[in-house]
Structure formats: structure tokens, C-alpha cells
Amino acid sequence: MAKKTVFSGKVEFVQVLDKDGKADKTLLPKLSKEELKQLYRWMVFARIADEKCLKLQRAGRIGTFAQILGQEAQVGVALALKKNDWLVPSFRENALIWALGAKAEDIYQLFGGFEKGQQFSGLNILPISVPVGTHPLHAVGIAWAFKLRNEKKVVATFFGDGATSEGDFHEALNFASVFQVPCVFFCQNNQYAISVPRKKQSHAQTLAQKGLAYGMDGIQVDGNDVLAVYRVARTAIEKARFGGGPTLVELVTYRMADHTTADDATKYRTKTEVEYWKKRDPILRMQHYLKTKRLWTEKWEDTLGIQIRSQIEKSVQIYEALSQPQVGEMFDFLFEKKTPELEQQKNKLQNWKNQEEGKV
Ligand SMILES: Cc1ncc(C[n+]2csc(CCOP(=O)(O)OP(=O)(O)O)c2C)c(N)n1
């Protein structure tokens, strides 16, 4: 007879900037002045471009849209990824997608019904996944291919807290760990899955600890602290690149806006709660830090705002100058080559449309 502990795990929480933007110097990642300013620029770009998306949706110029307001610190991952790495996103990673180099109009197209937007200007980004939690499996598949081909590339995949209750999420983590593939799982715990709060999503104390169950590191990060996001992402990505296997990173953040433009969050959460998180705004925290480093001035902020707004207006013009999307497009951009089944479905749909329009 024996009785002993055969497993005990721990989950660390990493924060570099406190809620007021004061840095823990022992944890500061090594970044140049330009890189620090770049992180800030990306977040400001995302905030302005996101606001524009909301206005376009309200004016009927794009369709239903999921804002990223409050989750802009995800751009920290853009700085940690290398050019040949891949991103497999859900539908709330616009800030990251823009930071990786997609054009504002790619996202306008995507939410405006143009499948071509999903190509993200040719970057290594899979189409966004609206089905919750299905895509981590795709990410693992790509990462497995990299491993089999001995290519030193990494896949980063993003999903929400709600996705951790889906079976596919667990299959993806298990497979990734058993086969030690170079995949980093980023769970954006923004506290809600539509109206379901985090505490009703899982009884586990952290979501990061789910990684431990599959034999991989799980780490929790202040997801409103762009320097912490970068620091942890960089370590996990480089570990994966050099054969150290996958990691589950839980980014603790808050969805400041409604779930989508079809939701009303005032029905299920309080003003006090929203106010609490407003004080932890990722942009203001980084702004404060940059000020202490003498890297931020009001003049720079004003110029940045003017440049970004003018860039975004140009993107809207490009988007709106496109002719209406064609009915078959949703089949054209799914795979590199259409399968015979997709070809058949596309033709069928086109025939229906032609009949409807009296063309046959
Ligand atoms: C498989 C599947 N089930 C249900 C839905 C409906 N749905 C859309 S978003 C969502 C909640 C997602 O929450 P979370 O994963 O936390 O991501 P968040 O929207 O908060 O970023 C649900 C249930 C869906 N899109 N896909």
C-alpha cells in the first residue's frame, strides 16, 4: 500500500504593467523604443478602426460585427510571431490581424460579405472561425505538418473562454501535447461567452490549468497589459519553435463592448463592473508607461490619430468601391482548390440565383 502525490501543478500569473501602467522592472521584456511605440500604435489603430467598423455597421454598410474594444493588448502576440509563423484566429482578433499587416479594408470586406477579405492580403492567417472552438484543431494540424517537415514555424491560435467548453478544444490540446507540435493556444478570457459569465463557463479556478491536464504548461497573463502579453507569447512561441511543445496561455481581459452588434450587454452586466475594467484600459496603461519613458507626447498622439483616421477613410473608400460580392464567393475562398462537392454546391446555388432573377 502506498499513498503519495503523483501530480501537483501550478499556474503563474504574469503582469508587467500594473493597472496604472507602472512597470515591474524585473519583468520588463527587452524591447527597443521603436518596438514599444509600435505596440502602442497598433493598439490605437485597432481602437479607431474598430470604432469605424461599429459606425459602418450602424449605417448598414457592413454586416454583424464583433468589436475588440478593450482587448487590444492582443497585439503583443504580433510582435512575438515571426513572418513565416501562422495565426488561426476566431472572430475577435482584428487588432492582432491588423498588427500582422492586414489592411483595414480586409476586415471591412470580411464583415461586409466579401469572402476575399478572409485572405488578409496574403498573410499567413487562416479565415476567421465563427463556429466556436472548432479551429484549434486546424491549428494543431498545421503545426503537426511543420513538425513532420522539420520546419521551424509556429502556429498561434486564439479563442474565447466559451470555447474551452467545446469538445474540439480538448481534442486539440490533447493531440498537440501527445505529438508535441509547435502550437501556442491563446485563450482570451474576456469574462463572457455572450451572456454566460466566466464563473458559469467552468468551475476551474483558472482556464490555464486545463493545459496541465494535457501535459503542457498553462500560464495566466494580464491580457490588458501588452508588455506581459508580449513577454509570455514570445517565450511560449520560441519554446514551441525549438521543440518544447505547446503551451496554453490564458489572457485575462474584458470585452468592453457588446458581444456583437446584435447584442445588448446592459441586459446581463452591471455598470460598476464595466467601470472597474475601464480603469484597466490597455491603451491608457501603455500610454502611462510610455510617458514615464518620455516616448509619448500629446503632439505625437494627435498626429497618430490624424494619420490613422486618414488611412482608415481611404480603406473605407476602397471597400465601398468594390462591386457587390458574387453569390459563389463563399465557395471560392474556402480551400486553395475547390473540392468536387463544393464545385457542385456552387453551381447549384448559382442556378437557383439565376432562376430567381429570371435568367433561365
Ligand atoms: C459551435 C458554436 N456554438 C455556438 C455558437 C454561437 N456563439 C457565437 S459566439 C458564442 C460565444 C463565444 O464566447 P467565447 O468563446 O468566450 O468568445 P467571445 O465571443 O467572448 O470572444 C456563441 C455561443 C457558435 N458560433 N458556434
PDBQT file of the ligand as one rigid body, heavy atoms in Angstrom, charges set to zero:
ROOT
HETATM    1  C1  LIG A 401     -20.153  25.791 -32.251  1.00  0.00    +0.000 C 
HETATM    2  C2  LIG A 401     -20.867  27.059 -31.940  1.00  0.00    +0.000 A 
HETATM    3  N1  LIG A 401     -21.785  27.085 -30.954  1.00  0.00    +0.000 NA
HETATM    4  C3  LIG A 401     -22.445  28.231 -30.669  1.00  0.00    +0.000 A 
HETATM    5  C4  LIG A 401     -22.192  29.373 -31.368  1.00  0.00    +0.000 A 
HETATM    6  C5  LIG A 401     -22.913  30.667 -31.034  1.00  0.00    +0.000 C 
HETATM    7  N2  LIG A 401     -21.948  31.579 -30.401  1.00  0.00    +0.000 N 
HETATM    8  C6  LIG A 401     -21.343  32.551 -31.098  1.00  0.00    +0.000 A 
HETATM    9  S1  LIG A 401     -20.228  33.383 -30.181  1.00  0.00    +0.000 SA
HETATM   10  C7  LIG A 401     -20.583  32.472 -28.811  1.00  0.00    +0.000 A 
HETATM   11  C8  LIG A 401     -19.872  32.741 -27.517  1.00  0.00    +0.000 C 
HETATM   12  C9  LIG A 401     -18.402  32.664 -27.641  1.00  0.00    +0.000 C 
HETATM   13  O1  LIG A 401     -17.792  33.026 -26.443  1.00  0.00    +0.000 OA
HETATM   14  P1  LIG A 401     -16.240  32.958 -26.250  1.00  0.00    +0.000 P 
HETATM   15  O2  LIG A 401     -15.703  31.700 -26.796  1.00  0.00    +0.000 OA
HETATM   16  O3  LIG A 401     -15.945  33.269 -24.836  1.00  0.00    +0.000 OA
HETATM   17  O4  LIG A 401     -15.693  34.145 -27.203  1.00  0.00    +0.000 OA
HETATM   18  P2  LIG A 401     -16.050  35.705 -27.181  1.00  0.00    +0.000 P 
HETATM   19  O5  LIG A 401     -17.241  35.892 -28.072  1.00  0.00    +0.000 OA
HETATM   20  O6  LIG A 401     -16.318  36.098 -25.779  1.00  0.00    +0.000 OA
HETATM   21  O7  LIG A 401     -14.855  36.374 -27.752  1.00  0.00    +0.000 OA
HETATM   22  C10 LIG A 401     -21.547  31.509 -29.089  1.00  0.00    +0.000 A 
HETATM   23  C11 LIG A 401     -22.063  30.548 -28.104  1.00  0.00    +0.000 C 
HETATM   24  C12 LIG A 401     -21.235  29.311 -32.423  1.00  0.00    +0.000 A 
HETATM   25  N3  LIG A 401     -20.913  30.374 -33.152  1.00  0.00    +0.000 N 
HETATM   26  N4  LIG A 401     -20.582  28.155 -32.661  1.00  0.00    +0.000 NA
ENDROOT
TORSDOF 0
